[in-house]
Amino acid sequence: MAKAVQDEARLSRRSHPTAKKILAASKRILTRCGYQSLTLQAISAESGVNKAGVWYYFGGKEQLVLALLEDVAVTESHHFGARPATDATLDERIDLIVGSVEQVQDRVERYAAFYELLPEASRDAQLREHLMTYYQGWYAWAGEVLAPAARHGESPARTPAAIGQFASILLDGVFMQMVVAAPDFDLEAALRDARRTLRYLLGPETAAGSASRHSPT
């Protein structure tokens, strides 16, 4: 009971301007210098808040990292959780998931700290659990966005939920190519191919067209 009260108080403190200042400083350090540089001393120097203040608002580095993950993954996302109009077309639903070149470039820039945290998930069980929860939420959201466009009678591998997972894998691959600055990577072509792939998996007109092209004359 006492721990629950403490956790609730800590969550309340995270909305304080000083806590937000600490989070902003932590994101700058992660993006600029990487995870290994995210020390309490560096956070204190960057934010202008002493180490005791970092502990007061977050309970130490581990809880700060989890709060940082939540802030980057949810607060920084301008499209995650958005819903299309009920009469949105297949292309409009796919566009909400994939985004334009400009939107993807903006997402990768805002998510720089998130990608710095990913390698740490293999060494930190609690961080890995939080990342899994985030991705499960992404899968569910993508499945809801794509569900009205799904074809009836498909196999379990082609359900909106399964395609939502596939969309996440597809876009994470695109994002990582940008993060590592892969030589000759063509973002516009990659997003165009991602749209075509999702359209093929979800669009009945595409399936029909494909069948007619391959049927004997």
Short mmCIF file of the C-alpha atoms (twelve columns), coordinates in Angstrom:
data_MODEL
# 
_entry.id   MODEL 
# 
loop_
_atom_site.group_PDB 
_atom_site.id 
_atom_site.type_symbol 
_atom_site.label_atom_id 
_atom_site.label_alt_id 
_atom_site.label_comp_id 
_atom_site.label_asym_id 
_atom_site.label_seq_id 
_atom_site.Cartn_x 
_atom_site.Cartn_y 
_atom_site.Cartn_z 
_atom_site.pdbx_PDB_model_num 
ATOM 1   C CA . MET A 1   0.000   0.000   0.000   1 
ATOM 2   C CA . ALA A 2   2.801   2.401   0.910   1 
ATOM 3   C CA . LYS A 3   4.579   1.656   -2.385  1 
ATOM 4   C CA . ALA A 4   1.398   2.363   -4.362  1 
ATOM 5   C CA . VAL A 5   1.075   5.733   -2.612  1 
ATOM 6   C CA . GLN A 6   4.723   6.509   -3.352  1 
ATOM 7   C CA . ASP A 7   4.321   5.556   -7.023  1 
ATOM 8   C CA . GLU A 8   1.219   7.741   -7.330  1 
ATOM 9   C CA . ALA A 9   3.035   10.676  -5.761  1 
ATOM 10  C CA . ARG A 10  5.985   10.205  -8.120  1 
ATOM 11  C CA . LEU A 11  3.696   10.125  -11.148 1 
ATOM 12  C CA . SER A 12  2.108   13.349  -9.950  1 
ATOM 13  C CA . ARG A 13  5.528   14.981  -9.555  1 
ATOM 14  C CA . ARG A 14  6.415   14.109  -13.170 1 
ATOM 15  C CA . SER A 15  3.961   16.737  -14.403 1 
ATOM 16  C CA . HIS A 16  5.920   19.450  -12.593 1 
ATOM 17  C CA . PRO A 17  7.836   21.923  -14.832 1 
ATOM 18  C CA . THR A 18  11.127  20.865  -13.228 1 
ATOM 19  C CA . ALA A 19  10.431  17.210  -14.071 1 
ATOM 20  C CA . LYS A 20  9.710   18.171  -17.669 1 
ATOM 21  C CA . LYS A 21  12.949  20.139  -17.702 1 
ATOM 22  C CA . ILE A 22  14.825  17.010  -16.573 1 
ATOM 23  C CA . LEU A 23  13.167  14.898  -19.279 1 
ATOM 24  C CA . ALA A 24  14.011  17.429  -21.972 1 
ATOM 25  C CA . ALA A 25  17.639  17.511  -20.847 1 
ATOM 26  C CA . SER A 26  17.771  13.700  -20.813 1 
ATOM 27  C CA . LYS A 27  16.473  13.542  -24.385 1 
ATOM 28  C CA . ARG A 28  19.132  15.978  -25.531 1 
ATOM 29  C CA . ILE A 29  21.873  13.903  -23.902 1 
ATOM 30  C CA . LEU A 30  20.546  10.653  -25.388 1 
ATOM 31  C CA . THR A 31  20.278  12.120  -28.882 1 
ATOM 32  C CA . ARG A 32  23.612  13.924  -28.770 1 
ATOM 33  C CA . CYS A 33  25.820  11.506  -26.834 1 
ATOM 34  C CA . GLY A 34  24.067  8.135   -26.484 1 
ATOM 35  C CA . TYR A 35  22.800  6.032   -23.593 1 
ATOM 36  C CA . GLN A 36  26.151  5.545   -21.853 1 
ATOM 37  C CA . SER A 37  26.398  9.314   -21.375 1 
ATOM 38  C CA . LEU A 38  23.028  9.483   -19.623 1 
ATOM 39  C CA . THR A 39  24.417  9.753   -16.094 1 
ATOM 40  C CA . LEU A 40  22.832  11.573  -13.175 1 
ATOM 41  C CA . GLN A 41  25.751  13.985  -13.218 1 
ATOM 42  C CA . ALA A 42  25.254  14.763  -16.922 1 
ATOM 43  C CA . ILE A 43  21.490  15.138  -16.472 1 
ATOM 44  C CA . SER A 44  22.037  17.476  -13.533 1 
ATOM 45  C CA . ALA A 45  24.506  19.613  -15.497 1 
ATOM 46  C CA . GLU A 46  22.316  19.739  -18.612 1 
ATOM 47  C CA . SER A 47  19.064  20.502  -16.784 1 
ATOM 48  C CA . GLY A 48  20.429  22.735  -14.047 1 
ATOM 49  C CA . VAL A 49  18.685  20.525  -11.464 1 
ATOM 50  C CA . ASN A 50  20.795  18.892  -8.760  1 
ATOM 51  C CA . LYS A 51  21.009  15.092  -8.438  1 
ATOM 52  C CA . ALA A 52  18.698  15.123  -5.443  1 
ATOM 53  C CA . GLY A 53  16.071  16.798  -7.619  1 
ATOM 54  C CA . VAL A 54  16.393  14.065  -10.273 1 
ATOM 55  C CA . TRP A 55  15.905  11.473  -7.551  1 
ATOM 56  C CA . TYR A 56  12.965  13.357  -6.050  1 
ATOM 57  C CA . TYR A 57  11.039  13.585  -9.323  1 
ATOM 58  C CA . PHE A 58  11.888  10.160  -10.758 1 
ATOM 59  C CA . GLY A 59  13.373  7.964   -8.020  1 
ATOM 60  C CA . GLY A 60  16.681  7.431   -9.808  1 
ATOM 61  C CA . LYS A 61  18.007  6.738   -13.297 1 
ATOM 62  C CA . GLU A 62  16.044  3.555   -13.940 1 
ATOM 63  C CA . GLN A 63  12.670  5.207   -13.387 1 
ATOM 64  C CA . LEU A 64  13.827  8.249   -15.329 1 
ATOM 65  C CA . VAL A 65  14.652  6.062   -18.339 1 
ATOM 66  C CA . LEU A 66  11.182  4.478   -18.221 1 
ATOM 67  C CA . ALA A 67  9.557   7.913   -17.980 1 
ATOM 68  C CA . LEU A 68  11.736  9.055   -20.869 1 
ATOM 69  C CA . LEU A 69  10.624  6.097   -22.993 1 
ATOM 70  C CA . GLU A 70  6.978   6.902   -22.317 1 
ATOM 71  C CA . ASP A 71  7.522   10.580  -23.095 1 
ATOM 72  C CA . VAL A 72  9.305   9.887   -26.380 1 
ATOM 73  C CA . ALA A 73  7.064   7.047   -27.554 1 
ATOM 74  C CA . VAL A 74  3.711   8.610   -26.677 1 
ATOM 75  C CA . THR A 75  4.022   12.357  -26.138 1 
ATOM 76  C CA . GLU A 76  6.336   12.903  -29.111 1 
ATOM 77  C CA . SER A 77  4.129   10.893  -31.469 1 
ATOM 78  C CA . HIS A 78  1.874   13.102  -33.547 1 
ATOM 79  C CA . HIS A 79  0.113   10.254  -35.346 1 
ATOM 80  C CA . PHE A 80  0.073   7.267   -32.992 1 
ATOM 81  C CA . GLY A 81  -3.476  6.912   -31.677 1 
ATOM 82  C CA . ALA A 82  -5.023  9.159   -34.344 1 
ATOM 83  C CA . ARG A 83  -8.183  7.832   -35.983 1 
ATOM 84  C CA . PRO A 84  -9.198  8.243   -39.639 1 
ATOM 85  C CA . ALA A 85  -12.688 9.320   -40.644 1 
ATOM 86  C CA . THR A 86  -15.204 6.474   -40.633 1 
ATOM 87  C CA . ASP A 87  -15.545 6.751   -44.431 1 
ATOM 88  C CA . ALA A 88  -11.768 7.018   -45.047 1 
ATOM 89  C CA . THR A 89  -10.501 5.198   -48.114 1 
ATOM 90  C CA . LEU A 90  -7.915  2.417   -48.023 1 
ATOM 91  C CA . ASP A 91  -5.210  4.806   -49.236 1 
ATOM 92  C CA . GLU A 92  -6.096  7.354   -46.550 1 
ATOM 93  C CA . ARG A 93  -5.861  4.686   -43.854 1 
ATOM 94  C CA . ILE A 94  -2.512  3.478   -45.159 1 
ATOM 95  C CA . ASP A 95  -1.252  7.068   -45.367 1 
ATOM 96  C CA . LEU A 96  -2.054  7.546   -41.673 1 
ATOM 97  C CA . ILE A 97  0.134   4.540   -40.855 1 
ATOM 98  C CA . VAL A 98  2.997   5.178   -43.291 1 
ATOM 99  C CA . GLY A 99  3.150   8.969   -43.554 1 
ATOM 100 C CA . SER A 100 4.806   11.240  -46.110 1 
ATOM 101 C CA . VAL A 101 8.551   11.711  -46.589 1 
ATOM 102 C CA . GLU A 102 8.417   14.919  -44.546 1 
ATOM 103 C CA . GLN A 103 6.395   13.283  -41.766 1 
ATOM 104 C CA . VAL A 104 8.728   10.286  -41.545 1 
ATOM 105 C CA . GLN A 105 11.810  12.517  -41.447 1 
ATOM 106 C CA . ASP A 106 10.173  14.476  -38.621 1 
ATOM 107 C CA . ARG A 107 9.259   11.273  -36.743 1 
ATOM 108 C CA . VAL A 108 12.793  9.898   -36.950 1 
ATOM 109 C CA . GLU A 109 14.222  13.189  -35.676 1 
ATOM 110 C CA . ARG A 110 11.779  13.296  -32.749 1 
ATOM 111 C CA . TYR A 111 12.326  9.607   -32.006 1 
ATOM 112 C CA . ALA A 112 16.148  9.788   -31.962 1 
ATOM 113 C CA . ALA A 113 16.175  9.220   -28.193 1 
ATOM 114 C CA . PHE A 114 13.829  6.225   -28.584 1 
ATOM 115 C CA . TYR A 115 16.264  4.487   -30.944 1 
ATOM 116 C CA . GLU A 116 19.092  5.092   -28.491 1 
ATOM 117 C CA . LEU A 117 17.095  3.157   -25.884 1 
ATOM 118 C CA . LEU A 118 16.319  0.130   -28.074 1 
ATOM 119 C CA . PRO A 119 19.702  -1.655  -27.675 1 
ATOM 120 C CA . GLU A 120 19.408  -1.361  -23.887 1 
ATOM 121 C CA . ALA A 121 16.243  -3.486  -23.927 1 
ATOM 122 C CA . SER A 122 18.344  -6.624  -24.419 1 
ATOM 123 C CA . ARG A 123 20.082  -5.929  -21.090 1 
ATOM 124 C CA . ASP A 124 17.240  -4.461  -19.038 1 
ATOM 125 C CA . ALA A 125 14.173  -6.652  -18.448 1 
ATOM 126 C CA . GLN A 126 12.016  -3.793  -17.165 1 
ATOM 127 C CA . LEU A 127 12.830  -1.580  -20.145 1 
ATOM 128 C CA . ARG A 128 12.150  -4.502  -22.492 1 
ATOM 129 C CA . GLU A 129 8.752   -5.038  -20.876 1 
ATOM 130 C CA . HIS A 130 7.837   -1.379  -21.358 1 
ATOM 131 C CA . LEU A 131 8.952   -1.501  -24.989 1 
ATOM 132 C CA . MET A 132 6.818   -4.599  -25.566 1 
ATOM 133 C CA . THR A 133 3.818   -2.787  -24.092 1 
ATOM 134 C CA . TYR A 134 4.433   0.164   -26.402 1 
ATOM 135 C CA . TYR A 135 4.660   -2.047  -29.481 1 
ATOM 136 C CA . GLN A 136 1.548   -4.002  -28.516 1 
ATOM 137 C CA . GLY A 137 -0.293  -0.698  -28.335 1 
ATOM 138 C CA . TRP A 138 1.063   0.231   -31.780 1 
ATOM 139 C CA . TYR A 139 -0.090  -3.108  -33.233 1 
ATOM 140 C CA . ALA A 140 -3.577  -2.670  -31.799 1 
ATOM 141 C CA . TRP A 141 -3.857  0.902   -33.094 1 
ATOM 142 C CA . ALA A 142 -2.656  -0.009  -36.594 1 
ATOM 143 C CA . GLY A 143 -5.061  -2.942  -36.668 1 
ATOM 144 C CA . GLU A 144 -7.969  -0.647  -35.751 1 
ATOM 145 C CA . VAL A 145 -6.993  1.864   -38.443 1 
ATOM 146 C CA . LEU A 146 -6.763  -0.844  -41.105 1 
ATOM 147 C CA . ALA A 147 -9.664  -3.055  -39.973 1 
ATOM 148 C CA . PRO A 148 -12.467 -1.433  -42.050 1 
ATOM 149 C CA . ALA A 149 -10.353 -1.933  -45.180 1 
ATOM 150 C CA . ALA A 150 -9.653  -5.613  -44.526 1 
ATOM 151 C CA . ARG A 151 -10.941 -8.307  -46.834 1 
ATOM 152 C CA . HIS A 152 -13.433 -10.781 -45.426 1 
ATOM 153 C CA . GLY A 153 -12.607 -14.471 -45.239 1 
ATOM 154 C CA . GLU A 154 -8.834  -13.996 -45.073 1 
ATOM 155 C CA . SER A 155 -6.545  -16.400 -43.270 1 
ATOM 156 C CA . PRO A 156 -5.406  -15.519 -39.706 1 
ATOM 157 C CA . ALA A 157 -2.099  -14.349 -41.181 1 
ATOM 158 C CA . ARG A 158 -3.937  -11.596 -43.077 1 
ATOM 159 C CA . THR A 159 -6.066  -10.135 -40.271 1 
ATOM 160 C CA . PRO A 160 -5.812  -6.391  -39.580 1 
ATOM 161 C CA . ALA A 161 -3.955  -7.155  -36.330 1 
ATOM 162 C CA . ALA A 162 -1.383  -9.270  -38.158 1 
ATOM 163 C CA . ILE A 163 -0.982  -6.647  -40.875 1 
ATOM 164 C CA . GLY A 164 -0.624  -3.994  -38.164 1 
ATOM 165 C CA . GLN A 165 2.323   -5.952  -36.766 1 
ATOM 166 C CA . PHE A 166 3.778   -6.293  -40.251 1 
ATOM 167 C CA . ALA A 167 3.400   -2.539  -40.827 1 
ATOM 168 C CA . SER A 168 5.374   -1.894  -37.634 1 
ATOM 169 C CA . ILE A 169 8.177   -4.211  -38.766 1 
ATOM 170 C CA . LEU A 170 8.172   -2.634  -42.213 1 
ATOM 171 C CA . LEU A 171 8.339   0.952   -40.941 1 
ATOM 172 C CA . ASP A 172 10.865  0.197   -38.197 1 
ATOM 173 C CA . GLY A 173 13.149  -1.094  -40.946 1 
ATOM 174 C CA . VAL A 174 12.689  2.138   -42.884 1 
ATOM 175 C CA . PHE A 175 13.319  4.244   -39.777 1 
ATOM 176 C CA . MET A 176 16.481  2.326   -38.869 1 
ATOM 177 C CA . GLN A 177 17.884  2.843   -42.373 1 
ATOM 178 C CA . MET A 178 17.520  6.568   -41.763 1 
ATOM 179 C CA . VAL A 179 18.993  6.408   -38.256 1 
ATOM 180 C CA . VAL A 180 22.157  4.667   -39.498 1 
ATOM 181 C CA . ALA A 181 22.199  6.885   -42.609 1 
ATOM 182 C CA . ALA A 182 22.445  3.907   -44.964 1 
ATOM 183 C CA . PRO A 183 24.237  4.926   -48.200 1 
ATOM 184 C CA . ASP A 184 21.968  5.487   -51.205 1 
ATOM 185 C CA . PHE A 185 18.823  4.788   -49.177 1 
ATOM 186 C CA . ASP A 186 15.832  6.175   -51.093 1 
ATOM 187 C CA . LEU A 187 13.183  7.112   -48.516 1 
ATOM 188 C CA . GLU A 188 10.589  8.136   -51.078 1 
ATOM 189 C CA . ALA A 189 10.885  4.795   -52.906 1 
ATOM 190 C CA . ALA A 190 10.801  2.854   -49.610 1 
ATOM 191 C CA . LEU A 191 7.574   4.546   -48.497 1 
ATOM 192 C CA . ARG A 192 6.038   4.046   -51.929 1 
ATOM 193 C CA . ASP A 193 6.838   0.325   -51.745 1 
ATOM 194 C CA . ALA A 194 5.480   0.143   -48.179 1 
ATOM 195 C CA . ARG A 195 2.164   1.590   -49.380 1 
ATOM 196 C CA . ARG A 196 2.018   -0.827  -52.298 1 
ATOM 197 C CA . THR A 197 2.670   -3.767  -50.000 1 
ATOM 198 C CA . LEU A 198 -0.040  -2.806  -47.509 1 
ATOM 199 C CA . ARG A 199 -2.449  -2.028  -50.342 1 
ATOM 200 C CA . TYR A 200 -1.827  -5.481  -51.794 1 
ATOM 201 C CA . LEU A 201 -2.447  -7.166  -48.450 1 
ATOM 202 C CA . LEU A 202 -5.630  -5.207  -47.749 1 
ATOM 203 C CA . GLY A 203 -7.102  -4.110  -51.061 1 
ATOM 204 C CA . PRO A 204 -9.656  -6.358  -52.751 1 
ATOM 205 C CA . GLU A 205 -9.265  -4.496  -56.029 1 
ATOM 206 C CA . THR A 206 -5.538  -5.259  -56.031 1 
ATOM 207 C CA . ALA A 207 -6.144  -8.938  -55.391 1 
ATOM 208 C CA . ALA A 208 -8.709  -9.082  -58.173 1 
ATOM 209 C CA . GLY A 209 -6.395  -7.283  -60.564 1 
ATOM 210 C CA . SER A 210 -3.556  -9.610  -59.704 1 
ATOM 211 C CA . ALA A 211 -5.770  -12.663 -60.267 1 
ATOM 212 C CA . SER A 212 -6.926  -11.432 -63.678 1 
ATOM 213 C CA . ARG A 213 -3.372  -10.714 -64.780 1 
ATOM 214 C CA . HIS A 214 -2.297  -14.241 -63.907 1 
ATOM 215 C CA . SER A 215 -5.402  -16.083 -65.182 1 
ATOM 216 C CA . PRO A 216 -5.049  -17.989 -68.470 1 
ATOM 217 C CA . THR A 217 -6.582  -16.332 -71.537 1 
# 
